[in-house]
Amino acid sequence: MNQEQSPLISTQKAAQELGVHPSTLRKWANRGKLPFHKVGKVYKFVPSDVETFIAKTRVDEALNANAPSNPVNQAVPEQAVAAREGL
């Protein structure tokens, strides 16, 4: 059984598709945000993993856009003061 696999892409190519600096992409990979393969000292990425990450990020951003930016500021003034003072 020979399954055809998509070729791995470089950090530079994946970073370009994501619109970030290559060092940012390597940090994300090391933190487990994006799967990667290490070939020697070089990071490589599966194109479909990059596409999935882009799609997931867009969904997360859309969900966060509807959430209040700072729930403490949305509280009743007395509650906001209590929250800031740790009460």
MOPENOR-V109921 format. One record per residue. N is the residue number from 1. PHI is phi in whole degrees, -180 to 180 (* if undefined). OMEGA is omega in degrees with one decimal (none if undefined). BURIAL is b if it has 9 or more other C-alpha atoms within 8 Angstrom, else e. Layout:
[[N	PHI	OMEGA	BURIAL] [N	PHI	OMEGA	BURIAL]]
This chain:
[[1	*	179.0	e] [2	-112	179.5	e] [3	-88	178.6	e] [4	-77	-179.9	e] [5	-111	176.8	e] [6	-73	-179.8	e] [7	-66	177.3	e] [8	-76	178.3	e] [9	-110	-177.3	b] [10	-73	175.5	b] [11	-60	-179.0	b] [12	-62	-178.9	e] [13	-67	-179.8	e] [14	-63	179.5	b] [15	-63	178.3	b] [16	-63	179.3	b] [17	-65	-179.3	e] [18	-86	-179.3	e] [19	74	179.1	e] [20	-129	176.5	e] [21	-74	179.1	e] [22	-55	179.3	b] [23	-66	175.8	e] [24	-64	179.6	e] [25	-62	178.3	b] [26	-64	177.3	b] [27	-63	178.4	e] [28	-59	-179.5	b] [29	-62	-179.9	b] [30	-65	178.9	e] [31	-87	176.8	e] [32	85	-179.8	e] [33	-76	-175.8	e] [34	-143	179.4	b] [35	-64	178.7	e] [36	-150	175.0	b] [37	-124	178.0	e] [38	-107	178.3	e] [39	-110	-171.1	e] [40	69	177.5	e] [41	-104	-173.9	e] [42	-99	176.0	e] [43	-84	176.1	b] [44	-130	-175.6	b] [45	-130	174.9	b] [46	-82	-177.9	b] [47	-53	-179.1	b] [48	-66	176.2	e] [49	-67	178.1	b] [50	-65	179.0	b] [51	-63	177.8	e] [52	-63	178.6	e] [53	-61	178.7	b] [54	-61	-178.8	b] [55	-63	-179.7	e] [56	-65	179.9	e] [57	-64	178.3	e] [58	-64	178.8	e] [59	-66	179.2	e] [60	-61	179.4	e] [61	-64	179.4	e] [62	-65	179.0	e] [63	-67	-179.2	e] [64	-71	179.9	e] [65	-66	-179.0	e] [66	-90	-179.4	e] [67	-87	176.4	e] [68	-62	-176.5	e] [69	-67	179.6	e] [70	-146	-175.9	e] [71	-58	-180.0	e] [72	-64	-179.8	e] [73	-70	-180.0	e] [74	-87	-175.7	e] [75	-77	173.0	b] [76	-62	-174.7	e] [77	-49	-180.0	e] [78	-63	179.5	e] [79	-69	179.3	b] [80	-64	178.5	b] [81	-64	179.8	e] [82	-61	-179.9	b] [83	-65	179.0	b] [84	-67	-177.6	e] [85	-86	178.4	e] [86	76	-178.4	e] [87	-86	none	e]]
